[in-house]
Amino acid sequence: MRNLPHLLRFDDARALAALFLVVLVSLSLAGCASLVHREPVRINVVGLEPIPGEGMEMRFKVKLRVQNPNETAIDFDGLALDLDLNGRPFATGVSDGAGSVPRFGETLIEIPVSVSAIAVVRQALGVIEGDGKAEVPYALRGRLAGGLLGGMRFSDSGTLKLPDPLKTPLKTPR
């Protein structure tokens, strides 16, 4: 048999194939580990502060307490938030803030939201025409962006208590 110049001999090729297989299996197991069921994060609105707006828009800084009931920390590098009142869109916000919610821990997140003049008028008309509800239903939806799978979605709903002057509908003069 003649000695031909080869880059890899048969034994080297088998060793390389075995190494490739080990790396592939390791990556597959790591990928499956990231797909383990995670409990949803818990979100509570803990504050609302007015901030300067432009023109007829109103702006607020919404403070959210995010609780992570999972065994691994949740890293995020962006936030998005939608707030509905009385089943109607009311406020939206985004932020490029980054942070981490520790495993079995919590953190406070602030996100600026905008409320258009149209949304304010729509809600005011609902109160004026309403039956004097003491509470208004709300729905909060959002996403913590980042991670291998694109982030983690969250939602919360409940009722907001109205201040006393807003509980009584306005009476129109006759």
C-alpha positions as CSV (number, residue, x, y, z in Angstrom):
1,M,0.0,0.0,0.0
2,R,1.4,3.4,-0.9
3,N,1.5,6.2,1.5
4,L,-0.9,8.8,0.3
5,P,-0.9,12.3,1.9
6,H,-4.2,12.5,3.9
7,L,-5.2,15.2,6.2
8,L,-7.0,12.7,8.4
9,R,-6.5,9.0,8.8
10,F,-9.4,6.7,9.5
11,D,-8.7,6.6,13.2
12,D,-8.6,10.5,13.3
13,A,-11.8,10.7,11.4
14,R,-13.6,8.4,13.9
15,A,-12.3,10.3,16.8
16,L,-13.5,13.6,15.2
17,A,-16.9,12.1,14.5
18,A,-17.2,10.9,18.1
19,L,-16.2,14.3,19.4
20,F,-18.8,15.9,17.1
21,L,-21.5,13.5,18.4
22,V,-20.7,14.3,22.1
23,V,-20.9,18.0,21.4
24,L,-24.2,17.6,19.6
25,V,-25.7,15.5,22.4
26,S,-24.5,18.1,25.0
27,L,-26.0,21.0,23.1
28,S,-29.3,19.1,22.7
29,L,-29.5,18.3,26.4
30,A,-28.8,22.0,27.3
31,G,-31.5,23.1,24.8
32,C,-34.0,20.7,26.4
33,A,-33.2,21.9,29.9
34,S,-34.2,25.4,28.8
35,L,-37.6,24.2,27.7
36,V,-38.5,22.9,31.2
37,H,-41.9,24.2,32.3
38,R,-41.6,27.5,34.1
39,E,-44.2,29.0,36.4
40,P,-45.5,32.4,35.1
41,V,-44.1,35.5,36.8
42,R,-46.5,37.4,39.2
43,I,-47.0,41.1,38.5
44,N,-48.5,43.7,40.9
45,V,-49.0,47.4,40.1
46,V,-47.5,49.1,43.1
47,G,-47.3,52.7,42.0
48,L,-48.3,55.3,39.4
49,E,-46.6,58.7,39.2
50,P,-47.3,61.4,36.6
51,I,-44.4,62.5,34.4
52,P,-44.2,65.3,31.8
53,G,-46.0,64.6,28.5
54,E,-46.3,66.3,25.1
55,G,-49.3,68.2,23.9
56,M,-52.5,66.5,24.9
57,E,-51.0,63.2,26.0
58,M,-50.7,62.2,29.6
59,R,-47.7,60.2,30.8
60,F,-47.2,58.1,33.9
61,K,-44.4,56.0,35.4
62,V,-45.9,52.6,36.3
63,K,-44.2,50.7,39.1
64,L,-44.5,47.0,38.9
65,R,-43.4,44.4,41.4
66,V,-42.3,41.3,39.5
67,Q,-42.1,38.1,41.5
68,N,-40.3,35.1,40.1
69,P,-41.5,31.7,41.5
70,N,-38.9,29.7,39.5
71,E,-35.6,28.1,40.3
72,T,-33.7,30.2,37.8
73,A,-33.3,34.0,37.6
74,I,-35.0,35.8,34.7
75,D,-32.8,38.3,32.9
76,F,-34.5,40.9,30.7
77,D,-33.3,43.7,28.4
78,G,-36.5,45.4,27.5
79,L,-40.2,45.8,28.6
80,A,-43.5,46.3,26.9
81,L,-46.8,47.0,28.6
82,D,-50.5,47.5,27.6
83,L,-53.2,48.6,30.1
84,D,-56.9,48.3,29.4
85,L,-59.6,50.0,31.5
86,N,-63.3,48.9,31.3
87,G,-62.3,46.6,28.4
88,R,-60.9,49.4,26.3
89,P,-57.3,50.2,25.5
90,F,-56.0,53.0,27.8
91,A,-52.2,53.2,28.1
92,T,-49.2,51.6,26.4
93,G,-45.5,51.8,27.2
94,V,-42.1,50.4,26.3
95,S,-38.6,50.6,27.9
96,D,-35.2,49.4,27.0
97,G,-34.4,48.9,30.7
98,A,-32.4,45.8,31.6
99,G,-32.2,43.8,34.8
100,S,-32.8,40.5,36.5
101,V,-35.4,39.0,38.7
102,P,-33.6,36.6,41.1
103,R,-34.7,33.0,41.5
104,F,-37.5,32.8,44.1
105,G,-37.2,36.6,44.4
106,E,-38.7,39.9,43.3
107,T,-37.7,43.2,41.9
108,L,-39.3,46.6,41.3
109,I,-39.5,47.7,37.6
110,E,-40.5,51.2,36.4
111,I,-41.9,51.7,32.9
112,P,-43.2,54.9,31.3
113,V,-46.6,54.7,29.7
114,S,-48.5,57.1,27.5
115,V,-52.2,57.8,27.5
116,S,-53.7,59.5,24.5
117,A,-56.3,62.3,24.8
118,I,-58.8,60.1,23.0
119,A,-58.4,57.3,25.6
120,V,-59.0,59.8,28.4
121,V,-62.1,61.2,26.7
122,R,-63.4,57.6,26.0
123,Q,-62.9,56.7,29.7
124,A,-64.5,60.0,30.9
125,L,-67.5,59.4,28.8
126,G,-67.8,55.9,30.2
127,V,-67.9,57.4,33.7
128,I,-70.3,60.1,32.8
129,E,-72.7,57.7,31.1
130,G,-72.0,55.0,33.7
131,D,-74.1,53.8,36.6
132,G,-71.7,55.1,39.3
133,K,-69.5,52.0,39.6
134,A,-67.1,52.2,42.5
135,E,-64.6,50.0,40.8
136,V,-63.3,49.8,37.2
137,P,-62.0,46.5,35.8
138,Y,-58.5,46.6,34.4
139,A,-56.3,44.2,32.4
140,L,-52.5,44.5,32.2
141,R,-50.5,42.6,29.6
142,G,-46.8,42.8,28.9
143,R,-43.5,41.2,28.1
144,L,-40.0,41.0,29.7
145,A,-37.8,40.8,26.6
146,G,-34.6,38.8,26.4
147,G,-33.4,35.2,27.0
148,L,-33.1,32.4,24.5
149,L,-36.8,32.1,23.8
150,G,-37.4,35.8,23.3
151,G,-38.6,36.7,26.8
152,M,-41.5,36.0,29.2
153,R,-45.0,37.3,28.8
154,F,-47.2,38.3,31.8
155,S,-50.7,39.5,32.5
156,D,-52.8,40.6,35.5
157,S,-56.3,41.8,35.9
158,G,-58.5,43.1,38.6
159,T,-60.4,46.2,39.6
160,L,-59.3,49.7,40.5
161,K,-61.3,51.6,43.1
162,L,-62.4,55.1,41.9
163,P,-62.1,58.1,44.1
164,D,-65.4,59.2,45.7
165,P,-66.1,62.1,43.2
166,L,-65.9,59.8,40.2
167,K,-68.3,57.2,41.7
168,T,-71.4,59.4,41.1
169,P,-72.3,60.0,37.5
170,L,-72.8,63.6,36.4
171,K,-76.3,64.7,36.1
172,T,-77.2,66.8,33.1
173,P,-79.4,69.9,33.8
174,R,-82.9,69.8,32.3
